[in-house]
Amino acid sequence: MSILIEIVDVVKNGSNIDSSCQKVSKEISDRTLTFLQFIESLEEILTSTDKDIRLNGIKALVSVLKQLSLDFFASEELEYINKFLCDRFIDHHSFVPIVLQGIVYTIQMKNFSKDMIVRYLNTLMPHFHCQSQLQNDRHTFYQILHQIFLNRLEDVRFMGPDFLYFVISSMDGERDPNNLLLLFRILPQFLRNFPLGHLAEETFDVIACYFPIDFYETDESKITRDELASNLARCLTCVDEFADFCIPLALQKLEATLKIAKLDSLYLLKLCCENFDPIKIKLHIEEIWRILKMLIMSDIEDSTDEVREAAIGVLTGLLYSLDIIKGENNHEQLSNFLDIILKSSHRFLLDTQATLFIPSIKLLCSVGKTSNHACCKIANKVYLMLLDKSDVSHIEIGRIIEAMGLITNMCLQMSIDLSSIPGLETKWEEICCYFLLYAQNDLPEVKISSLKALRISTKILTKSQRDNYYCIISTLIASNITDHIRQETLLCFKEAAKLYKEEIIEVIDSNIKVLNDSNDIDLKSKWLNALCCLGNEEYFFSLINNNLCANLCEKEKETQITLKCLRDLVKNTDNTKLLNHFALDGGLLNFILTTWINGIKDCANYEVFRNEIILEDVSFVINSVIKSIDNSEQLQIVNQYIQYFNEIVNTTINYKQLSAVKQDIHSYMIILLESILNSLNQNFKLDNVILLIENSIQLSTYSNISICNLSASRLTATLINKYIDSEDYNVLDKLQINLVNNLNIIDNSYKKNVINQISWITKALALKGHNRMLQWIDWSIQLLADPMYGKTMTLCFKMLTQTDNGYLNKECFCSVKLLYRQRIFCYVIEPLITKFNSMPEPIKENYLICILYQMDGNSYVTLAPYFSKILPVLLQLLSPDQVYVLQSLQTFRNLLESKTPILEDHLQSFIPKLLNISQSSKYMNIRIVALQCLYNCCDYSLIKLLPLKKQVILELGKCLDDKKRLVRKEVVKTKSRWLAIDVLKDDD
Amino acid sequence: MGLDNENPTLFDKSEERKVSEKDLDDNETEEFDSREIFDLIRGITDPEHPLSLEELRVVDQNLIEVDDNANIIKVLFTPTIPHCSMATLIGLSIKVRLLWCLPPRFKISVTITPGTHASEHAINKQLDDKERVAAALENTHLSSVLNKCIATA
């Protein structure tokens, strides 16, 4: 019982009530203490004459209550608690908040009876003025309502309008968004299940006064305007009784100028159409249409696309609603309204060239998609109207065809057979004939809209029409057409291939046969291109495979065009399945590898097998296919082909001592080897990696063929990145010593190769975050000082910031550390700047170029800490006599484009320099970039720009008479932007 | 919604001017020509519709006359309907755009294509009056409408 003595003390002092109460309620739940004993111990407190002590008593009581389970009390016990809380409620106004909390909890209890609820309400109704309470207490009260709405509505139903009145009067004038959101969420449940009677209008008014929601979100607010608006709209449309008030409200607010009000009203209207009885909607239909028409069918500026789309949404809602009116002539209502819509759009359909022609057609299409009846009616009317047009110009034909395509699309989506549309029984075939006819028209616009329409209607073409259609497609594929038309033609081809596989196979076969006998390279390329666009249709896989193989490797030209098609094909991510097909036994991959390996080894046709362009494409294709297949298939390919590379993989190569023939064979073979090994999964174990690396370095250093140098040094980098771990630093140190030796002893002509190899290895280590990375970077910085090959070394610093799509990235299973670029930047930038400032003239440049490369490759966040050091270098460069002004200007423009904040403080030092360059530089490119810099300056804050505006406008005026037109164009753009910087916007 | 012309006829836009080899050569000089002037004004928005003057065929390259050596530029524009109340505003925006974007050596004249507007003489006179053009730019409301039209050019 010590706990009871403790609690009495605690309650008297009024501190730390909650934790003691926790103990008490635990004992009560464990039945070691009864609730009665607890109340009795509080007797002195609860009957105290000091209201503060009484308040503490109630707090303790409620706090204990709240921690007991909902089924703890029997109904007799609850009866007492209920009476007690009612008494305390009217005892003193300061007790209200805590009693409300008690009520919320007790009302949820299992044994709480109807009488008790009525007792609560009878106490609350005369004595409680919700809006004079604090926000939290109001929230508690609304929670009480929520509980009643959820579970106890039957118990209060007998109170009828009194209860309803109590609810609406307590929420009337509520301003807190959190409370409103709660109310909007709980009200629909209540309103739907409680008779509104004569209070319907009052109820509606109390809710409607919040429409449209006027609420500005801040970063702290947890609720959004949209949430409030959508819940409010749901409240306003939850019962049919509201229809008579709600529709006029929505229509009235729709005429407001604020866009948000318009959108809200349209949303409300849409909900009205969905929720209210169609009979009620019908009464307002003409009024709604009058306003919708204005929003949809006008192109005045404030009716933006968003509003227009919302309005169309309402219209379709309206039509759905009309469609479900049942009765003897259930289409009558719908028909009448459709007539009204058709009548309003009629005049816009007359002039095909006018602005509103296509929007009206689109509107009718969305109307037609609401019901089959509407679809038939509209299709009938529009088709006949369009078919009847005669004596039309070419531009108009394009638009008519486009419109017919849209309408056909509508019919197909509603699965309406064109021949079943009244009035079209005989004419429907004519429509597709028009499409076919105009697809052969010379005007590109007409052609494109006809092709689009044909693609839509592929399904409904008759057999003879289809034959005609294939002819047209074949002719188009073979002829010289613009890219846009070709794209459209190929889409048609694809669609047809999807629906009529056998027929398309025939078409292809007959055309390819002709091709194989002819020598027309151009035509061949067009057909192969068309074939390749079917890369995601499994049915055509072997056809594509065979045709591509047949055209590879015999003649130089054919091989080139085939590889070009293949390159595009493998780039397209839709074609992954086809790539897997290529990797199968007897597939394209095997064919290419076998042919080229043999071709290179046998020193066959040099024009095909040793052509650099072809080899690059071949390597790209092999690489892409291998990248797309899974581990086991990769393993199989490597095991199958690695034997052909035995000399490179398993024996030490000493390039200089090889015969010339061997030298060449090795040089070309390494390109193929790279393409196979490049995208292998990292867990794939290669034997003799170190030997292979050394051989690659030999090849990259001594080979005379540039594509081979590149492949070999890239392969070295890839292998080091994948297979040389941080523990294997011996290998790297050995490589470094070799490379240093090479640099010192070999001919100058090879030194460039060695430098490139060093760059690639540095990049590989940097990507991996290898622990020898910094050592190699230091070495690279040192090499910059060399007068002979320092310039080549600068490329290393460019390479370090760039990512190559096909090589040394995560898709090729290389290890790439997060933020490696930033790490390198932070490491190199200070040494580079120091060297730039201290080195003599010609070498200085190398460091400068590296600084610019590094800056270009990194964002402002990385640059920021070093900016105070970089900026002087940059400003020094901004003078027309500097050699590197173009490059530094471009870097500068990138900085301005990304709104680098620190530059804002230096506007006045560099804007005059930029103006000077844009007037006096001899080179148009420099003038143009300077002007673009000035253009981007306008992103900074107005207050910094205004003092400079006058000078800039004046100086730019002088540039307007530049002799180059491209410069003048840039001047006009920049000057207009500067003129407009202080123009007030609408929303200001 | 008292629009003068609520459903105007639309025309196709011409393609962007192609950049030729000569344009990229630093030693060549290109004179101002009618296409360049047309490019300056074709993007101006009509005050009534969110459409450009080119789409409404209010301005046309064939109705622009340029003499670079004599420093003369003459632009004719065609209102969409003969009693268009916006004609002055359109003319003004063309004129202002050209004043801002061309070197001051040019004498610029902007007039209505003869016979296409009910009060063409009055409007031509207004547009030719330096004082009145300057005064229009001082007017806050007018200049904000003008800025809106020109902003898209």
Interface residues (C-beta under 8 A of the other chain):
Chain A: M294 S298 D299 I300 E301 R347 F348 D351 Q353 A354 T355 L356 I395 E445 K922 Y923 M924 G957 L960 D961 K963 K964 R965 L966 R968 K969 V972 K975 S976 L979 A980 V983 L984
Chain B: M1 L3 E6 N7 P8 T9 L10 F11 D12 V19 D23 L24 D26 E28 T29 E30 E36 D39 L40 E48 H49 P50 L51 W100 C101 L102 P103 P104 R105 S144 N147 I150 A151 A153
